[in-house]
Amino acid sequence: MDQEFGLVVFDETHEAIKSETLVKAQQIKARALTTPGQITAGCGLSLRFALADLPKIKAFLQAEQIHYQAVYHGERHGLKSDYQLLFKYEG
């Protein structure tokens, strides 16, 4: 079964943890997880969310002044996942 999702990659661990807590408080489904090996940069933690929530996630990152590295579009095909860069942090 194919699955699409969004992934926010962070430079700092505390930003990833803070983001997960704040996003859940806004009742947006998301969870922190290990950054996939195909994405080599970052602190090692990412925030995975439903792609349909991308506008909410983007607004949240700006409103809360969260420092992140980039946001990716992920596609899972069975055991294989592919990632495409959507945008980078422009702080």
N, C-alpha and C positions, 0 to 999 in steps of 0.2 A: 504494500500500500504506500503510495506516494504521500508526502506530507510537506507543506510549506510553512516556514516560520521566519521570524526576525531574530537577529542576534546583535546585541550591543556589546562591543569589545572595549574593555577599560584599560587604562594605563596603570591605575592604582587599585589595589584590593579594597581599600576602605570605600572608594567610590562605588564599586560593584555591590558591596554589602549594603551600603546606604541606599542605593537605588532600588534594590530588591525590597527593602523595608518600606520605602516611600511609595513605590508603585503599588504594592499590595494594599497599603493604606487607602489608596485611591481606587481600590477594587479592580485593578487591571491584573489579569492573570499573567504571571511571569515567574521565572525561577532562575536563580544563579546556578551556573554550572561551569565545569572546566572548559576553557577555550579549546576548540578543536585544533588538532595538529596542523591542519591545512592553513590555519591563520597563525602565522609565526610570531607576530608582535603582541604586545599587551602584557598584563600582569598575570595572566593565567586564569582569570575569572571573566565570565561573560553573563549577560542576562538574556535569556531566551523568552520570546513572547509570540503571541499569535500575530501573524502578518496583518490581519484585519485591524489590529490595534496600533499599527505604525503611526498614524497621525497623532494619537494620544501619547505614544512614547516620545515622539519628536517634540511635542508641546511640553511634555513633562521635563525632558532633558534641558530644554531652554528655560522654562520657568524656574526650575530648581537649581539652575546653573551647575549642572552635573558635568564634570570633565570626563570625557570618554575619548576613545581613539577613533572608532568608526562604527557604522551600523551596516550589517550585512543581511542579504536575503538568502535564507538557507532552504535547500530542497533535499529531502531524504527519499532515496529510492532503495527500499529494502535495507541493506546494511550499509549502503554508501550514501554519503552526504556531499553536496556541492554548495559552495558559497560564492555569492557575487556581491561586491562592494556596492552599497547604495549611496552612502555619503560619509565624509570624514568630519571630525570635529573642527569647527571654525571659530574657536574661542579666542 
